[in-house]
Amino acid sequence: MGIITIARQTGSDGEAVADRVARDLGFSLVDRPRLEELVNEHGLTGGELDESDEERGGTGVAAEGEVHVDYLQAVLLDLAAKQDVLVVGRGGQFLFRDCPWSLHVRVVASPETRRAALQRVRELADADAMMEEADRRRSEWIRQHYGENWEDPAHYDLIIRTDRLGVEGAAELIRSAAEVRGITGHTAEIAAWIERRDVEAPAERSGGFPGFVHPSEAELARVLDFYRIRWQYEPMSFPLAWDEAGNVTEAFTPDFYLPDLDLYLELTTLKQSLVTDKNRKIRKFRELYPDIRLKVFYGRDFRSLVQKYGLPATAPGTASARGSEARPS
């Protein structure tokens, strides 16, 4: 089992290259049509999938009916744990960048070639404007969700120009690179690598307060304290279902409440078995409580934030769970 990611410029024939490589190597092609099939299995729509599209995505802020980028990351990780995958776009080069059995490719072409391709396929009067807008959206999307410059060559093992090599030549190069990298035949290793992303040691309990359920919650609390943002830990549960006698049979308890922002925060892992159920609860929560603001995050996002801003993992005054409002000391 192996992982190939292909980032591509609009009009570079990156999708055609990906399709050819996937067929030649027997990899599962994870492009937009395949992702639509997967999210439809969970009652979501292709339109909702746009939020995780580099060229079409919006702000990434959780709103009713959106498919969160986090959810798509969980889907991609779940697939990669079971089969060879070739992921087109979606920030795959960053999601899988630490995996030893992955190959990351960027497909580019000259402006003239891209312009001709767009005019041929979409009959555009102003292909240059289309290219500029697509490049801008993709760059902003990657920076927003991964904090990286997607054009930096350091993120890729291979950068290919299809205007020089064509689709067939590009596909042949990628096949050769996959062989050189030796990324196939590592089913157990990749599954274990993905599992390590989800499983962490239990959080310590201290200060006489109930402990956090997951270490990512403690990390988020430290970030909130660092920025002097007041928070409450699991202050309220919201009923989602009742039996015939009116007893609550299912409830949703967001992890944090920020009183100054009137905002609830919910953290989760990137394990799809957990994300799928949580996604169902969140959708139900938004249907029943449309006026209550909720933002969904992953603990991994905050670990990246901790590293990015140099906050020590065991900073003095490490936050512990409070049953009431917490303030930075």
Secondary structure, DSSP 8 states (H G I E B T S, - for coil): --EEEEEE-TTS-HHHHHHHHHHHHT-EEESHHHHHHHHHTTT--HHHHGGG-TTT-------TT---HHHHHHHHHHHHTTS-EEEESTTHHHHTTT-TTEEEEEEE--HHHHHHHHHHHH--S-HHHHHHHHHHHHHHHHHHHH-S-TT-GGG-SEEEEHHHHHHHHHHHHHHHHHHHHT-SS-HHHHHHHHHHHH--------TTS---SSHHHHHHHHHHHHTT--BEES---EEEEE-TTS-EEEEE--SEEETTTTEEEEEE-S-HHHHHHHHHHHHHHHHH-TTS-EEEEEHHHHHHHHHHTT--TT-TT-----SS-B---
